[in-house]
Amino acid sequence: MAISKRANDQINYSNRKKANQDFMYKDLRRSNCFNTDFSNSNFNYTSFRGAQFKSCNFFECTFEAAEFVAANLKNSQFKQAKFENTIFDSANLEGADFEGAVFKNVIFVSTDTSKTLNLNLSNQGIRVFDEMPKFEVSKRLETAVNSAMKNDYIKFARVLDTKEGAISPISMMRLLETFDEETLIKGLGVLKRNVDRDFCTLSSIIQTIQTYK
């Protein structure tokens, strides 16, 4: 499958006010923002993979199904932000302030939270894994995932595999919390055949499989 051009939602803002913006579904990978005010903005279903958002203000922003993979969020403010089905994977959260933030089904994995401010890890809406957890999948499901990743759009999204190229335990955990194995295997087959555009978060796979159920 040949892909001639990739969508690019990358943003690069420094010392600017960008409040009340809609970044929903944006692929912000490798974006670079410093001291930017994003107050009251919508970051639902957005990817921050490899992005630099240092000393930014995310006051009352929403991050439903957002993914912070290898993102640098040093000294950023997430006061009264809302996180639901959000993943922080190998993120830099040094000095990040979560005062008054709301968490629902949020995962922190391979992320040092010891230098954050106002982050209560005993919150029932938070799960923490010091390192990528072990998560066994059946041979049939493993085959279905590897087959799906032969689709260039799925492979480019990097939502089913780790940086080492192995199947992502966190993604499998999330998918099997949403679907039974048989539905997931069938859904991955449908995705391999039908996905023909870029996407950036695991939520897109979940939504598509739900459509075909």
Protein Blocks (a to p, Z undefined) as FASTA:
>chain_A
ZZfbdcdfbdcdehiafehiafehiafehiacehiafehiafehiafehiacehiafehi
acehiacehiafehiacehiacehiacehiafehiacehiacehiacehiafklcghiaf
kbmkbccdfbacdddddfklmmmmmmmmmpmklmmnopmbcfkopacfklmmmmmmmpcf
klmmmmmmmmmmmmccdcfbfklmmmmmmmmZZ
